[in-house]
Amino acid sequence: MSEATVEALGSLSAAIEVIEHARGLLYGFHRLTGTADLNIGEAVEQLRKAGHTELAERIDTELVGRNVIAGRWTFQIMEDYDDGYYATAKELERTAREQLVGGRRHLFEASMKEDRRTPGLPHHEATPADLPD
Protein backbone atom coordinates (compact mmCIF):
# COMPACT_ATOMS: atom_id res chain seq x y z
CA MET A 1 0.00 0.00 0.00
CA SER A 2 1.14 3.52 -0.63
CA GLU A 3 2.23 6.01 1.99
CA ALA A 4 -0.56 8.30 0.78
CA THR A 5 -3.15 5.59 1.46
CA VAL A 6 -1.77 4.96 4.96
CA GLU A 7 -1.80 8.72 5.63
CA ALA A 8 -5.38 9.09 4.39
CA LEU A 9 -6.55 6.16 6.51
CA GLY A 10 -4.69 7.67 9.47
CA SER A 11 -6.58 10.92 9.01
CA LEU A 12 -9.85 9.03 8.77
CA SER A 13 -8.99 7.09 11.92
CA ALA A 14 -8.13 10.33 13.74
CA ALA A 15 -11.49 11.77 12.71
CA ILE A 16 -13.25 8.68 14.08
CA GLU A 17 -11.42 9.15 17.39
CA VAL A 18 -12.74 12.72 17.56
CA ILE A 19 -16.25 11.46 16.75
CA GLU A 20 -15.91 8.88 19.55
CA HIS A 21 -14.88 11.65 21.93
CA ALA A 22 -17.84 13.79 20.84
CA ARG A 23 -20.13 10.80 21.39
CA GLY A 24 -18.74 10.37 24.89
CA LEU A 25 -19.39 14.03 25.62
CA LEU A 26 -22.92 13.61 24.31
CA TYR A 27 -23.46 10.67 26.67
CA GLY A 28 -22.06 12.82 29.48
CA PHE A 29 -24.51 15.57 28.54
CA HIS A 30 -27.30 12.99 28.67
CA ARG A 31 -26.31 11.74 32.13
CA LEU A 32 -25.75 15.22 33.56
CA THR A 33 -29.03 16.54 32.20
CA GLY A 34 -30.90 13.49 33.55
CA THR A 35 -29.28 13.88 36.95
CA ALA A 36 -30.15 17.57 37.00
CA ASP A 37 -33.79 16.76 36.18
CA LEU A 38 -33.94 14.28 39.07
CA ASN A 39 -32.31 16.81 41.40
CA ILE A 40 -34.79 19.48 40.33
CA GLY A 41 -37.59 17.03 41.13
CA GLU A 42 -36.15 16.59 44.63
CA ALA A 43 -35.92 20.35 45.03
CA VAL A 44 -39.57 20.66 44.03
CA GLU A 45 -40.57 18.23 46.78
CA GLN A 46 -38.41 20.09 49.30
CA LEU A 47 -39.96 23.41 48.29
CA ARG A 48 -43.44 21.92 48.76
CA LYS A 49 -42.52 20.61 52.21
CA ALA A 50 -41.10 24.03 53.09
CA GLY A 51 -44.45 25.60 52.21
CA HIS A 52 -43.48 27.15 48.85
CA THR A 53 -46.13 25.29 46.91
CA GLU A 54 -46.75 27.89 44.22
CA LEU A 55 -43.07 28.11 43.28
CA ALA A 56 -42.70 24.32 43.52
CA GLU A 57 -45.67 23.83 41.20
CA ARG A 58 -44.27 26.28 38.67
CA ILE A 59 -40.86 24.56 38.60
CA ASP A 60 -42.51 21.14 38.44
CA THR A 61 -44.78 22.17 35.59
CA GLU A 62 -42.32 24.24 33.53
CA LEU A 63 -39.01 22.47 34.06
CA VAL A 64 -39.26 18.90 35.37
CA GLY A 65 -39.40 16.54 32.40
CA ARG A 66 -39.02 19.35 29.87
CA ASN A 67 -37.59 18.57 26.43
CA VAL A 68 -34.01 19.84 26.15
CA ILE A 69 -34.40 20.42 22.41
CA ALA A 70 -37.74 20.79 20.66
CA GLY A 71 -39.52 17.44 20.90
CA ARG A 72 -36.54 15.58 22.35
CA TRP A 73 -35.11 14.41 25.60
CA THR A 74 -31.39 13.69 25.63
CA PHE A 75 -31.85 9.96 24.96
CA GLN A 76 -33.56 10.82 21.69
CA ILE A 77 -30.68 13.10 20.69
CA MET A 78 -28.25 10.27 21.44
CA GLU A 79 -30.30 7.76 19.45
CA ASP A 80 -30.43 10.09 16.44
CA TYR A 81 -26.68 10.70 16.66
CA ASP A 82 -25.88 7.00 17.10
CA ASP A 83 -28.18 5.81 14.32
CA GLY A 84 -27.29 8.59 11.89
CA TYR A 85 -23.99 10.42 11.84
CA TYR A 86 -22.08 8.05 14.14
CA ALA A 87 -23.21 4.84 12.42
CA THR A 88 -22.48 6.28 8.98
CA ALA A 89 -19.01 7.48 9.97
CA LYS A 90 -18.10 4.13 11.55
CA GLU A 91 -19.42 2.14 8.57
CA LEU A 92 -17.57 4.27 5.99
CA GLU A 93 -14.30 4.15 7.94
CA ARG A 94 -14.60 0.35 8.19
CA THR A 95 -15.43 0.12 4.46
CA ALA A 96 -12.37 2.22 3.58
CA ARG A 97 -10.11 -0.04 5.67
CA GLU A 98 -11.62 -3.21 4.21
CA GLN A 99 -11.33 -2.00 0.62
CA LEU A 100 -7.86 -0.51 0.92
CA VAL A 101 -5.91 -2.56 3.48
CA GLY A 102 -7.86 -5.72 4.20
CA GLY A 103 -9.48 -4.28 7.31
CA ARG A 104 -6.23 -3.61 9.17
CA ARG A 105 -6.47 -0.83 11.73
CA HIS A 106 -4.08 1.87 12.92
CA LEU A 107 -1.51 1.42 10.14
CA PHE A 108 -0.38 5.02 10.47
CA GLU A 109 0.23 4.57 14.21
CA ALA A 110 1.96 1.21 13.65
CA SER A 111 4.31 2.87 11.18
CA MET A 112 4.92 5.71 13.61
CA LYS A 113 5.65 3.22 16.41
CA GLU A 114 8.16 1.42 14.23
CA ASP A 115 9.89 4.70 13.36
CA ARG A 116 10.03 5.90 16.98
CA ARG A 117 10.87 2.79 19.00
CA THR A 118 14.42 1.64 19.74
CA PRO A 119 14.68 -2.03 18.71
CA GLY A 120 16.27 -4.26 21.31
CA LEU A 121 15.57 -2.05 24.32
CA PRO A 122 13.13 -3.10 27.05
CA HIS A 123 9.70 -1.50 26.67
CA HIS A 124 10.33 -0.85 22.98
CA GLU A 125 9.11 -4.22 21.68
CA ALA A 126 7.18 -4.15 18.40
CA THR A 127 4.42 -6.49 19.64
CA PRO A 128 3.54 -8.40 22.82
CA ALA A 129 4.98 -11.52 21.14
CA ASP A 130 8.40 -9.85 21.24
CA LEU A 131 8.46 -9.60 25.06
CA PRO A 132 11.19 -11.62 26.76
CA ASP A 133 10.11 -14.74 28.63
Secondary structure in CASP SS format (residue, H / E / C, confidence):
PFRMAT SS
TARGET T0000
AUTHOR 0000-0000-0000
METHOD secondary structure of the structure
MODEL  1
M C 1.00
S C 1.00
E H 1.00
A H 1.00
T H 1.00
V H 1.00
E H 1.00
A H 1.00
L H 1.00
G H 1.00
S H 1.00
L H 1.00
S H 1.00
A H 1.00
A H 1.00
I H 1.00
E H 1.00
V H 1.00
I H 1.00
E H 1.00
H H 1.00
A H 1.00
R H 1.00
G H 1.00
L H 1.00
L H 1.00
Y H 1.00
G H 1.00
F H 1.00
H H 1.00
R H 1.00
L H 1.00
T H 1.00
G H 1.00
T H 1.00
A H 1.00
D H 1.00
L H 1.00
N H 1.00
I H 1.00
G H 1.00
E H 1.00
A H 1.00
V H 1.00
E H 1.00
Q H 1.00
L H 1.00
R H 1.00
K H 1.00
A C 1.00
G C 1.00
H C 1.00
T H 1.00
E H 1.00
L H 1.00
A H 1.00
E H 1.00
R H 1.00
I H 1.00
D H 1.00
T H 1.00
E H 1.00
L C 1.00
V C 1.00
G C 1.00
R C 1.00
N C 1.00
V C 1.00
I E 1.00
A C 1.00
G C 1.00
R E 1.00
W C 1.00
T H 1.00
F H 1.00
Q H 1.00
I H 1.00
M H 1.00
E H 1.00
D H 1.00
Y H 1.00
D H 1.00
D H 1.00
G H 1.00
Y H 1.00
Y H 1.00
A H 1.00
T H 1.00
A H 1.00
K H 1.00
E H 1.00
L H 1.00
E H 1.00
R H 1.00
T H 1.00
A H 1.00
R H 1.00
E H 1.00
Q H 1.00
L H 1.00
V H 1.00
G C 1.00
G C 1.00
R C 1.00
R C 1.00
H C 1.00
L H 1.00
F H 1.00
E H 1.00
A H 1.00
S H 1.00
M H 1.00
K H 1.00
E H 1.00
D H 1.00
R H 1.00
R C 1.00
T C 1.00
P C 1.00
G C 1.00
L C 1.00
P C 1.00
H C 1.00
H C 1.00
E C 1.00
A C 1.00
T C 1.00
P H 1.00
A H 1.00
D H 1.00
L C 1.00
P C 1.00
D C 1.00
END
